[in-house]
Amino acid sequence: MIQYNKELRVRPYTSEDYSTIVSYWEYHKFPSVPEKVLPPTGIVVESDVLVCAGWLYKTDSPIAWIEWIVANPMAREKDEALNLLIDALIAEAGSTHPVIFTSTVLPKLAARLESFGFAKGDLAQQLIRSY
């Protein structure tokens, strides 16, 4: 079990967090995800500020999907908080969703996920259609 900084707290995402998270996406030049498409299972890691957030889509099969991970670019404890977030998302998937899918084009995030046991798949871009 990894020991984390006691100042970091994990809690469920709430709608009050959305505007802060949007500002982090904007900083990273990532399009804001409409709140209505975020799954009910969102997790936030905070200290004196919201440090990072991510979501877990739970399917009706044994597969879950981690998505929309974002971090406060100015937070000093960002690296440790991201590890805590990924740990919490994996724990939330639990035994009901033993297969977890995610995708990223960010090499640092991919390396971090690999350190948690994720394996690289193909190099295809993910395609999304909304209507």
N, C-alpha and C positions, 0 to 999 in steps of 0.2 A: 504494500500500500504506500503510495506516494504521500509524503507529508507536505502540506501547503502552508503558506504564510497565513497566520491566524487572522490577519486584517482583511483577507479576502473572504467574501461571503457569496454563496450561491443561493439564488432564489428563482422562482418562476417569473417569466416575463409578464408584465402588465401593460396595458395600453398607455399608461403614463410614461413608459419608457420610449415610446415610438419616436417622438420628435428628436430625442437625443441620438437614437440609433440612426435615424435618417441623416443627421448631421455627420455621423461617422461615415456612412456610405458616400455622402457627398464629398467629404474630404478625400476619400479613396477613389473618387471618380467612378463609383459604381452606381448604377441606376437604383433609385429607391424602390424597394419592394412594397407594393400596396399591402397595407395591413390586412385586408380581407383575404389575401392568399397565404398569409402566414399560418402554419398549423397551430393547434391549441397548445402544443408542447414546445414552449420557448423557455430558454434558460439564460439568466443574466448572472455575470460575476461582477461584483462591485467592491469597492473599498470606500473611500470618501466620495468617489464618483463612479458612475457606471463604466466599467473597464472593457467588457466585451459581452457579446450575446450570440446565440445560435439557436437553431430550431431543429426539431426532430419530427419528420413526417412518419407516422406509424401506419403501415398498410394493413390490408386484410390478409396478408400472407406473413411469413416469418421474416420479411425484409422491412427495414426502416431506412430512412434517408436523412442524413444530416445536411443541412443547407443554411445559407445566408449568414455564415459566421462573419462577424465584424468586430473590430477592436478600436478603442479610443487611441488615436495615434499619439497622443501626448501622455498617456498613462505610463508611469515608470514601472509598474508591475505587470505590464501587458503580457510578456512571455509566460510568466507563471500563471496568470489568469487564463490565458488561452489553453494551457495544459489542464487546468482545473475544469474549464468549460467542456473540453473534449471528454475528459473523464466522466463528468456529470451526464453528458449526452449519451455516452456508451452505457452508463449505469441505468439511465432512463429507458433505453431500448430493452435492457434486461433479457430474461430468458424467453420472453414472448416474441422478440425480434432479434434472433441471434445473428442475422446477416445484416450488416449496415453498409449502405451505399453512400458515396459522396463523390463530388467532382470538384476540381479546382484547376485553374491555370496558373496559380501562384506557387512557384517552387518552394518557398519557405513553408507555406501551409501544407503542401504535399509532403514535405520532409517531416513536418511535425506529426501529421496523420500517420505516416509510415512508422514513426517511433511508437505509436499506439497499436501497431499490428495491422494497419491497412496495407493492402497490396495494390500496386499500380495495375490498372487495366489497360485497355487500348488507348490510343492517343486521339481518338475522335473527339470533335467538339460536341458539346451537348446542344441540342436544338430544342427550343421551347416555342410553343404556339399558344396564344391566348385569344379569346374572342368574347 
